[in-house]
Amino acid sequence: MPGAGTANSLKASSFDDFNYAAVILAGGDGVRLSSFSREVYGYHLPKQFCPLFEGKTLLEQTMYRVSLLVPPSQTLTVLNRAHRQFYSPLLNGTATSNLLSQPENRGTAPAILCALLRLIETGRTGPVAIFPSDHYVSDDSAFMLHVATAFRAVSRSPQLTVLLGIAPDGPETEYGWIEPGSPLSLPDAGVGKISRIRRFLEKPSPEVARDLYDRNYLWNSFVLIANATNLLSLIARALPELCTAFSDVRPFFGGAAEQEILRLIYRELPSVDFSAQVLAEHPAEFSVLPVNGVNWSDLGDPKRVIAAISNRGRRILGGNQSVPRSQPFAITGGPEQTDRSKAFQDHR
């Protein structure tokens, strides 16, 4: 349970700029964990819809985490229409204006670009935070304090694009790594110091990963905070053809023709990975804020799932019925989890 100081700091950070927005990326297919989900549930269930902890899906936990800082009315969740049977029971209380259903999964770059265009067309041109929907975070409040710091920094310096970098606990070979550069001269905005990024390294060999760990490099969480219009301009420079492909959809956002226009666009799109084709190619455009004191995992393989479960210190139980046809794999919460959830609600 976070201390009173942490909760009060988050309360002071919440909703202090009503132009803040968030994007939750929930359109991935979860291929890397498919064998695990088939074994547990009897069919392939993308991991963002797996009720792994406290009987809640990873998507629900991400939405709750984001809501500690950004109101749900200012949060856009990007989905894949093929997953409708999984997300409909979870999101039936969410306004359609806060959902963006992609016709197909075409990678993270189109998902981010499409979300930015929707936000900008609806008047949200200021700071936005982008979150994967399928990661494990041990302390939501402490994690979101770092997001609040990045929001403040971007509000004061709109040219900044800030990634959260996780302090590693070992020489992981399956993660992306960040080499921090020189610290930026910014006003104190909260927790941690923001630095330039020298380079990104994807899935290094064991020898390289050991060297990166010894040098205090950071894991890339893929949580990104930027000014929406500035990030759109960056993507346009990095991926001009992708931006051109979406040029026709902007007038139709929010209207009856939106889904049909998107269907035509996505039918011709290649899969484009934001990390490989934007981050790795343009590291100087990004900066990093280290996250300390929070356990994090992308849950990309069964071993990481079990490690995250062990870290929670809970036992595995079934009983969640929020995901259709599932035989759930959930973690029960003790009294301290109930107290912690109540504290979050009290401080929102």
TAPERA-V938773 format. One line per field, one symbol per residue. ss: DSSP state (a for helix, b for strand, c for the rest). burial: # if it has 24 or more other ideal C-beta (glycine too) atoms within 12 Angstrom, else .. A space follows every 10 residues. Layout:
ss->???
burial->???
This chain:
ss->cccaaaaaaa aaaccccccc bbbbbccccc aaaaaaaaaa acccccaaac ccbccbcaaa aaaaaaaccc caaabbbbbb aaaaaaaaaa accccaaabb bbcccccaaa aaaaaaaaaa acccccbbbb bbcccbbcca aaaaaaaaaa aaaaaacccc bbbbbbbccc cccccbbbbb bbbccccccc cccbbbbbbb bbcccaaaaa aaaacccbbb bbbbbbbaaa aaaaaaaaca aaaaacccca aacccccaaa aaaaaaaacc cccaaaaaac ccaaacbbbb bccccbbccc caaaaaaaaa aacccbbccc cccccccccb bcccaaaaaa aaaaaaac
burial->.#...##.## #.##..#.## ########## ..#..##..# #..####### ########## ########## ##.####### ..#..##..# #..#...### ########## ########## ##.#.##### ########## ########## ########.# ########.. .######### ...#.#..## #######.## ##.#....#. .##...#### ########## ######.##. .##.##..## ..##...##. ##..##..#. .####.#### .##.###### #..####### ##.##..##. .#...#...# .##..#.### ##.......# #.##..##
